[in-house]
Amino acid sequence: MSLQFHWFLPTYGDSRHVVGGGHGLPAGAAGGQRPADLGYLTQIARAAEQVGFVGALTPTGAWCEDAWLTTAFLARETERLKFLVAFRPGVVAPTLAAQMAATYQRHSGGRLLLNVVTGGEAHEQRAYGDFLDKDARYARTGEFLEIVRSLWRGETVDFKGEHLAVEKAKLERVPDPVPPVYFGGSSPAAGDVAAEHCDVYLTWGEPPAQVAEKIAWIRELAARRGRTVRFGIRLHVITRDTSEQAWAEAQRMLDGFDPQTVASVQAGLARSESEGQRRMLALHGGGLDRLEVSPNLWAGIGLVRGGAGTALVGSHAEVAERIREYHALGLDEFVLSGYPHLEEAYWFGEGVLPLLAADGLWSHPFQTGGGSGVGVPFASSAV
């Protein structure tokens, strides 16, 4: 199948430098000069749509704007771009979430994708009234998805689990189409939920050998349940006409990191409950001298930002080659971002995507004519 690429909406602000946040960190740990207002987010969404990104991930947490509301506004400002809305099962009742998804699909013309986030750090979860521990949160997520998927099938649901219960729950109108569920997590508990319920398993940007291990792990767990799962990866990108230009940009960002900020962020992330976050930290160990952890894979972003902490850095040809390498492992979807998100969408869309199109690995999802489709206008949506 053709590769699918998604962009990112920085609903906490944007900058020419790395803007921190995530996993319980406050937003703006490295500074942000572009407020996340609808005008600017609309520019990013329209740029992503124009160059050929299928969708755009919108984060969730106390450090950013609400993903459901923000993307509902942006759906009116775009035509075909889908929105990968991140949300936490612990703060939304399953019947309400199923209804919200159905409403979103009707009013957006079927442009909702769901990124289920089991929960951030415990202290942040408690701020939302969620006092379960990590393993219990994953167990609840499994119950949540069982209820929601049953409702989406049009069933009347009676369910009583360890954490959730509903009685005679039913939707008047089911979503059409049913939104695919994206899910990530590196712990054993996360693997079980992913294998049982997700459509697309997402991993953060680890070196290829480690990604291959995760794919094999989830694929085996899913096969035991008679299921198949697609795979995707979450990465930042710094791509330029030449490798020297790209690495110079990475160095410029690195030079802008305040040492005290790096130390503070690393200390905070070291206390994280997340197995995925632990794996991100282990790539560089907080050191500035070993940030290229695999060819063209730079871990500098993770010095000041929680969550996804690696970037593909290099010439357009080099970045395209790394994407081919990941694809050969079994990855079909790439969720990307870059600083600033407006300009970097064009660098990637106009530099890397045509190379993948030439290989037959990608085609513009909205194009109406021949060629790579980058920059090609598309027909108006019926929405």
Secondary structure, 3 states (H helix, E strand, C coil): CCCEEEEECCCCCECCCCCCCECCECCCCCCCCECCCHHHHHHHHHHHHHHCCCEEEECCCCCCCCHHHHHHHHHCCCCCCEEEEEECHHHCCHHHHHHHHHHHHHHHCCCEEEEECCCCCHHHHHHCCCCCCHHHHHHHHHHHHHHHHHHHCCCCEEEECCCCEEEEECCCCCCCCCCCEEEECCCHHHHHHHHHHCCEEEEECCCHHHHHHHHHHHHHHHHHCCCCCEEEEEEEEEEECCHHHHHHHHHHHHHCCCHHHHHHHHHHHHCCCCHHHHHHHHHHCCCCCCCEEECCEECHHHHCCCCCCCEEEEEHHHHHHHHHHHHHHCCCEEEEECCCHHHHHHHHHHHCHHHHHHCCCCCCCCCCCCCCCCCCCCCCCCC
